[in-house]
């Protein structure tokens, strides 16, 4: 199975400051259809996961533009330009290229 | 607007069975792959099965092969997961989502607890 490794696992951030989460896959994620199936999800306390970013850098509808995704090959990054209180939660990367589709361990973002 | 509602979870003894359901609305259900994802207590997320819109393309993760069966009824806009031979490590919240490679519109989940 493809292993998705996130870092850091804990991310204390001051309100208004930027945050960055790294995700590394053990295999490349480019499909023969040309797409790179790397997603980012946010899980707020007590809620279901919500997709934020798909195919590396495409923001979902309703996701604030302070969230951005980048990367290629096996190295990907989720950035939050200015952290707000509502961003507290656990962030997961997920690959949809190789079955079984797999998630990273999660990065817990908290406010300092 | 994707709207998914899971149901059918509960407390079951080891070796028992349940049938989980996912009611879909807000989109043309038969046009989409659907997937089941679970989250164990204090654990991460695990994709366990997916099914194509027509129901002909089905995949399972190894840990549930032979015990779980995914299916769908496009006439009723419903997705199902028959879970048999349940074990303690199947205890989790089970979510359905639209699409397999980039799951979206997750439901609120249904809790399955396996305990004697």
Interface residues (C-beta under 8 A of the other chain):
Chain A: X31 X37 X39 X41 X48 X49 X50 X51 X54 X55 X60 X92 X94 X96 X97 X99 X100 X101 X102 X103 X104 X105 X106
Chain B: X35 X44 X45 X46 X47 X48 X59 X61 X62 X95 X100 X101 X102 X103 X104 X106 X107 X108 X109
